[in-house]
Amino acid sequence: MRYRRMPIEAESPEEYGYDRISCNLAESSIADASLGLLGTDLGDLVLQYGDHRGIPELRAEIAADGPGLTAADVLVTAGAAGALFTIATTLLEAGDHLVVVRPNYATNIETPRAIGAEIAYVDLRFEDGWRIDPERIADAITDRTRLVSITVPHNPTGRGMPEAALRAIVADCEARGVRLLVDETYREMTYAGPLPLAAILSDRAISVSSLSKTYGMPGIRVGWIVSRDARLVDRLLAAKEQIGITGSVVDETIALRARRARHAWLPGIMGGIAESLALVRAWVAAEELIEWVEPDGGVVCFPRIRPDLSIDLPTFYATLRDEHATIVGPGHWFEQPDSYMRVGYGWPTRERLIEGLGNVSEAIRQSLR
């Protein structure tokens, strides 16, 4: 494995220091939750090795999202990042071919790259509305392809896809004997309602998600893999056991209680997201230097500084950070030009979001050539 630190992690808010940031627009989740929100007393919890697949009750809760799924179809992991790493290192070897939609969450690209896999990119385009085109994915698949990797709703753009498009990708992968990884971390945040879990559509499809984004719980490292292929789940379990044997019973117990409360929480979460998105929409409409494709899921968008402008981009990001104590996710986090930026609108307060967006506008003007 040829590991290297990813810019999205090396330059993250937690690495830079939260105490140095006034307006944090780099986060890709809602505001972080506190343990007190659950009213959780863990005083009687026995700190033992847990079920290697994850607490059975938690796996049953996750399986309830998909008709026909059972707890046996679910493997709990150390966050979605742990799930993605486990899948890549289980299914891919050096020289194997995979297809990855780009831009994408960095782990979906960097782990296969570290393995030495051969990656064919399907590059999404601003001009196409960041649309994931099933035909372009089909064209990228060869007789050597082992895996196709997509993210829906998409990170960093917040764009989703019609159910018919997802089903077309699933059907093509199934017909050609290719595994399909669908990173569904923002699935419950789709504004028009969630797509079906990809894993219920085919034994070749693998669904991944976590509690980090929708519920603001990245501090408990709980994600999961869903697959109806029992032999694959056993292989993934073997990888998990060799990495860490089992998950944390503390994290998984908290996750179980959070999952059981989610139907009470989700309407309020979605209402807050809608309010924040309206603020971003109003900012873009009033800001002549910025353009975007409006997201339809998640809590991030990927606007760009107008391409006809002459901007000193290093000065823009330095000014934004050092003079305005504001950060966004620069395009290079996603292997895109730095004229693009990921703006997270679910994490900051409304007041900090408004202030941060104004700071972005001011920093652009300060960086005009």
C-alpha positions as CSV (number, residue, x, y, z in Angstrom):
1,M,0.0,0.0,0.0
2,R,1.4,3.4,-1.1
3,Y,-0.1,5.6,1.6
4,R,-0.1,9.4,1.5
5,R,-2.0,11.9,3.4
6,M,-5.0,13.3,1.6
7,P,-5.3,17.1,1.4
8,I,-8.9,16.9,2.7
9,E,-7.5,15.4,5.9
10,A,-4.2,17.2,6.2
11,E,-5.9,20.6,5.7
12,S,-9.1,19.8,7.6
13,P,-10.6,22.1,10.2
14,E,-9.7,19.8,13.1
15,E,-6.0,19.8,11.9
16,Y,-5.9,23.6,11.4
17,G,-7.5,24.1,14.8
18,Y,-11.2,25.0,15.5
19,D,-10.0,27.7,17.8
20,R,-8.5,29.6,14.9
21,I,-11.7,29.5,12.8
22,S,-14.7,31.8,13.2
23,C,-16.7,30.7,10.2
24,N,-16.3,27.0,9.4
25,L,-17.8,26.3,6.0
26,A,-15.5,23.4,5.3
27,E,-17.6,20.8,7.2
28,S,-19.7,18.3,5.4
29,S,-22.2,17.4,8.1
30,I,-24.8,19.0,10.3
31,A,-23.6,20.5,13.6
32,D,-21.9,18.1,16.0
33,A,-24.3,16.5,18.4
34,S,-23.6,16.0,22.1
35,L,-23.9,12.9,24.2
36,G,-26.4,14.6,26.4
37,L,-28.8,14.8,23.4
38,L,-29.4,11.1,23.8
39,G,-29.8,11.2,27.6
40,T,-27.4,8.3,27.5
41,D,-26.2,6.6,30.7
42,L,-23.5,4.1,29.9
43,G,-22.6,3.4,33.5
44,D,-23.6,-0.3,33.3
45,L,-22.1,-1.0,29.9
46,V,-19.7,-3.9,30.0
47,L,-16.5,-3.0,28.1
48,Q,-16.1,-6.4,26.4
49,Y,-15.3,-7.5,22.9
50,G,-18.5,-7.0,20.9
51,D,-20.1,-9.0,18.2
52,H,-17.5,-8.9,15.4
53,R,-20.2,-7.9,12.9
54,G,-21.6,-5.2,15.1
55,I,-24.3,-5.2,17.8
56,P,-27.1,-7.4,16.4
57,E,-29.8,-4.8,17.4
58,L,-27.9,-2.1,15.6
59,R,-27.5,-4.2,12.5
60,A,-31.3,-5.0,12.6
61,E,-32.1,-1.3,12.8
62,I,-29.9,-0.6,9.7
63,A,-31.4,-3.6,7.8
64,A,-34.9,-2.2,8.4
65,D,-34.2,0.5,5.9
66,G,-34.3,-2.0,3.0
67,P,-37.2,-4.5,2.3
68,G,-35.9,-8.0,2.5
69,L,-32.7,-7.2,4.3
70,T,-31.7,-8.9,7.6
71,A,-29.1,-8.1,10.2
72,A,-26.9,-10.7,8.5
73,D,-26.6,-8.4,5.5
74,V,-25.0,-5.6,7.6
75,L,-21.4,-5.2,8.7
76,V,-20.7,-2.3,11.2
77,T,-17.5,-0.5,10.5
78,A,-15.3,2.4,11.9
79,G,-17.3,5.1,10.0
80,A,-18.0,5.1,6.3
81,A,-14.3,5.7,5.8
82,G,-13.6,2.4,7.4
83,A,-16.2,0.8,5.2
84,L,-14.7,2.2,2.0
85,F,-11.2,1.1,3.0
86,T,-12.4,-2.4,3.9
87,I,-14.2,-2.7,0.6
88,A,-11.3,-1.4,-1.6
89,T,-8.7,-3.6,0.1
90,T,-10.9,-6.7,-0.1
91,L,-12.0,-6.4,-3.7
92,L,-9.0,-4.8,-5.3
93,E,-5.3,-5.7,-5.9
94,A,-2.5,-3.9,-7.7
95,G,-3.4,-3.7,-11.4
96,D,-7.1,-4.3,-11.0
97,H,-9.4,-2.0,-13.0
98,L,-12.2,0.1,-11.4
99,V,-14.4,3.0,-12.5
100,V,-14.8,6.0,-10.2
101,V,-16.9,9.0,-10.6
102,R,-14.9,12.3,-10.0
103,P,-15.0,14.6,-8.2
104,N,-15.6,12.4,-5.2
105,Y,-14.9,12.0,-1.5
106,A,-11.2,11.5,-1.4
107,T,-11.1,8.0,0.1
108,N,-13.1,6.6,-2.8
109,I,-10.1,7.5,-5.0
110,E,-7.1,7.5,-2.8
111,T,-7.4,4.0,-1.3
112,P,-7.6,2.3,-4.7
113,R,-4.7,4.5,-5.8
114,A,-2.7,3.4,-2.8
115,I,-3.4,-0.2,-3.6
116,G,-2.0,0.4,-7.1
117,A,-5.3,-0.2,-8.9
118,E,-5.9,1.2,-12.4
119,I,-8.6,3.8,-12.2
120,A,-10.8,5.0,-15.0
121,Y,-12.5,8.3,-14.1
122,V,-15.9,9.4,-15.2
123,D,-15.5,13.2,-14.7
124,L,-18.6,15.1,-13.9
125,R,-19.0,18.5,-15.4
126,F,-20.4,21.8,-14.0
127,E,-21.9,22.4,-17.5
128,D,-23.9,19.2,-17.2
129,G,-25.2,20.0,-13.8
130,W,-22.8,17.5,-12.2
131,R,-25.1,14.8,-13.5
132,I,-24.0,11.2,-13.2
133,D,-24.7,9.7,-16.6
134,P,-25.3,5.9,-16.6
135,E,-24.2,5.7,-20.3
136,R,-20.8,7.3,-19.5
137,I,-20.3,4.8,-16.7
138,A,-21.2,1.9,-18.9
139,D,-18.8,3.1,-21.6
140,A,-15.9,3.2,-19.0
141,I,-16.5,-0.4,-17.9
142,T,-14.2,-3.0,-19.6
143,D,-14.0,-6.7,-19.4
144,R,-11.2,-6.1,-16.8
145,T,-13.3,-3.9,-14.5
146,R,-13.8,-5.3,-11.0
147,L,-15.6,-2.4,-9.3
148,V,-17.6,0.8,-10.1
149,S,-17.7,3.5,-7.4
150,I,-20.4,6.2,-7.2
151,T,-21.6,8.6,-4.5
152,V,-25.3,9.6,-4.2
153,P,-26.2,12.2,-3.2
154,H,-22.9,13.4,-4.5
155,N,-20.0,14.8,-2.4
156,P,-18.9,17.6,-3.0
157,T,-21.7,18.9,-5.2
158,G,-24.8,17.7,-3.3
159,R,-26.4,16.4,-6.5
160,G,-28.5,13.3,-6.6
161,M,-29.9,11.2,-9.4
162,P,-33.2,9.8,-10.5
163,E,-34.1,6.3,-9.3
164,A,-34.2,5.2,-12.9
165,A,-30.6,6.2,-13.4
166,L,-29.5,4.3,-10.3
167,R,-31.4,1.2,-11.4
168,A,-29.7,1.5,-14.9
169,I,-26.2,1.5,-13.3
170,V,-27.1,-1.4,-11.1
171,A,-28.5,-3.4,-13.9
172,D,-25.5,-2.8,-16.2
173,C,-23.1,-3.8,-13.4
174,E,-25.1,-6.9,-12.6
175,A,-25.3,-7.9,-16.3
176,R,-21.5,-7.5,-16.7
177,G,-20.5,-9.2,-13.4
178,V,-19.1,-6.0,-11.9
179,R,-19.4,-5.0,-8.2
180,L,-21.1,-1.6,-7.6
181,L,-20.2,0.5,-4.6
182,V,-22.7,3.2,-3.7
183,D,-21.6,5.6,-1.0
184,E,-25.0,6.6,0.4
185,T,-23.8,8.7,3.3
186,Y,-26.2,11.6,2.5
187,R,-29.1,9.3,1.4
188,E,-31.5,10.4,4.2
189,M,-30.8,14.0,3.3
190,T,-32.2,13.8,-0.2
191,Y,-34.7,16.7,-0.4
192,A,-37.2,14.9,-2.6
193,G,-37.0,11.7,-0.5
194,P,-34.3,9.0,-0.5
195,L,-33.5,6.5,-3.2
196,P,-33.8,2.8,-2.4
197,L,-30.8,1.3,-0.8
198,A,-28.6,0.1,-3.7
199,A,-28.0,-3.2,-1.9
200,I,-31.6,-4.3,-2.2
201,L,-31.5,-3.9,-6.0
202,S,-28.8,-6.5,-6.7
203,D,-26.4,-8.9,-5.0
204,R,-23.7,-7.1,-6.9
205,A,-24.5,-3.7,-5.2
206,I,-22.9,-2.6,-1.9
207,S,-24.3,0.2,0.1
208,V,-22.2,2.3,2.6
209,S,-23.3,4.9,5.1
210,S,-22.7,6.2,8.6
211,L,-24.0,8.4,11.4
212,S,-21.5,11.1,10.8
213,K,-23.2,13.4,8.3
214,T,-27.0,13.3,8.8
215,Y,-26.9,13.0,12.6
216,G,-23.7,15.0,13.3
217,M,-21.9,12.1,15.1
218,P,-18.5,11.8,13.6
219,G,-17.0,11.5,17.1
220,I,-18.4,8.0,17.4
221,R,-16.8,6.0,14.6
222,V,-19.8,4.1,13.3
223,G,-20.6,3.3,9.7
224,W,-21.8,0.2,7.9
225,I,-21.7,-1.9,4.8
226,V,-24.9,-3.5,3.4
227,S,-24.7,-6.4,1.0
228,R,-27.0,-9.4,0.2
229,D,-23.9,-11.4,-0.9
230,A,-23.2,-13.5,2.2
231,R,-19.8,-14.7,0.9
232,L,-18.7,-11.1,0.3
233,V,-19.9,-10.1,3.8
234,D,-17.8,-12.9,5.3
235,R,-14.7,-11.7,3.3
236,L,-15.3,-8.1,4.5
237,L,-15.7,-9.4,8.1
238,A,-12.3,-11.2,7.8
239,A,-10.8,-7.8,6.8
240,K,-12.4,-6.0,9.7
241,E,-11.2,-8.7,12.1
242,Q,-7.7,-8.3,10.9
243,I,-7.8,-4.5,11.2
244,G,-9.4,-4.3,14.6
245,I,-11.3,-7.5,15.5
246,T,-14.5,-5.7,16.5
247,G,-15.9,-2.2,16.8
248,S,-16.2,-0.2,20.1
249,V,-19.2,-1.4,22.2
250,V,-19.4,2.2,23.5
251,D,-19.7,3.7,20.0
252,E,-22.1,1.0,18.8
253,T,-24.4,1.4,21.9
254,I,-24.6,5.1,21.3
255,A,-25.2,4.5,17.6
256,L,-28.1,2.1,18.4
257,R,-29.8,4.7,20.6
258,A,-29.3,7.4,18.0
259,R,-30.8,5.2,15.3
260,R,-33.8,4.4,17.4
261,A,-34.4,8.2,17.9
262,R,-33.8,9.2,14.3
263,H,-37.4,9.4,13.2
264,A,-38.0,12.0,15.9
265,W,-34.9,13.9,14.9
266,L,-35.0,13.8,11.1
267,P,-37.8,16.3,10.5
268,G,-36.0,19.0,12.6
269,I,-32.7,18.2,10.9
270,M,-34.2,18.5,7.4
271,G,-36.0,21.7,8.4
272,G,-32.7,23.3,9.6
273,I,-31.0,22.2,6.4
274,A,-33.7,23.8,4.3
275,E,-33.3,27.1,6.1
276,S,-29.5,27.1,5.7
277,L,-29.8,26.2,2.0
278,A,-32.2,29.1,1.5
279,L,-29.4,31.4,2.9
280,V,-26.9,30.0,0.4
281,R,-29.3,30.3,-2.4
282,A,-29.9,33.9,-1.6
283,W,-26.2,34.6,-1.4
284,V,-25.5,33.0,-4.8
285,A,-28.4,35.0,-6.4
286,A,-27.0,38.2,-5.1
287,E,-23.3,37.5,-5.7
288,E,-22.3,38.2,-9.3
289,L,-18.8,36.7,-8.9
290,I,-20.1,33.2,-8.0
291,E,-22.1,30.6,-9.9
292,W,-23.3,27.1,-8.8
293,V,-25.5,24.1,-9.6
294,E,-28.0,24.0,-6.7
295,P,-27.8,20.8,-4.6
296,D,-30.7,18.5,-4.1
297,G,-29.3,16.5,-1.2
298,G,-26.7,16.6,1.6
299,V,-25.4,19.7,3.3
300,V,-22.7,20.7,0.8
301,C,-22.5,22.5,-2.6
302,F,-19.7,23.1,-5.0
303,P,-19.9,26.7,-6.4
304,R,-17.2,28.2,-8.5
305,I,-15.7,31.7,-9.0
306,R,-16.8,32.8,-12.4
307,P,-14.3,31.5,-15.0
308,D,-14.1,34.9,-16.8
309,L,-12.6,36.5,-13.7
310,S,-8.9,36.9,-13.1
311,I,-8.4,35.8,-9.5
312,D,-5.2,35.1,-7.6
313,L,-6.5,31.9,-6.0
314,P,-3.7,31.3,-3.4
315,T,-4.3,34.9,-2.2
316,F,-8.1,34.3,-2.1
317,Y,-7.7,31.2,0.2
318,A,-5.0,32.8,2.4
319,T,-7.1,36.0,2.7
320,L,-10.2,34.1,3.6
321,R,-8.4,32.1,6.2
322,D,-6.0,34.6,7.7
323,E,-7.9,37.9,7.5
324,H,-11.5,36.6,7.8
325,A,-10.9,33.4,9.9
326,T,-13.1,31.5,7.5
327,I,-12.5,28.3,5.6
328,V,-14.1,26.4,2.8
329,G,-13.1,23.2,1.1
330,P,-10.8,24.2,-1.9
331,G,-11.2,22.4,-5.2
332,H,-7.9,20.5,-4.9
333,W,-9.4,18.4,-2.0
334,F,-11.5,16.8,-4.8
335,E,-8.8,17.0,-7.6
336,Q,-10.6,20.0,-9.2
337,P,-9.3,23.5,-9.8
338,D,-9.3,25.8,-6.8
339,S,-11.8,28.1,-8.5
340,Y,-14.3,25.6,-7.2
341,M,-14.9,25.3,-3.5
342,R,-17.0,23.1,-1.3
343,V,-19.3,25.1,1.0
344,G,-20.9,23.2,3.9
345,Y,-24.0,24.9,5.1
346,G,-25.3,22.4,7.7
347,W,-22.6,22.7,10.4
348,P,-22.3,26.5,11.3
349,T,-25.0,28.5,13.0
350,R,-27.2,30.6,10.7
351,E,-25.3,33.7,11.9
352,R,-21.9,32.2,11.2
353,L,-23.1,30.9,7.8
354,I,-24.2,34.4,6.7
355,E,-21.0,35.9,8.0
356,G,-18.9,33.3,6.3
357,L,-20.6,33.6,2.9
358,G,-20.0,37.4,3.1
359,N,-16.4,36.8,3.9
360,V,-16.1,34.6,0.8
361,S,-17.4,37.4,-1.3
362,E,-15.1,39.9,0.3
363,A,-12.0,37.7,-0.1
364,I,-12.8,37.2,-3.8
365,R,-12.9,40.9,-4.3
366,Q,-9.7,41.4,-2.4
367,S,-8.0,38.8,-4.8
368,L,-9.1,40.2,-8.1
369,R,-6.2,40.9,-10.4
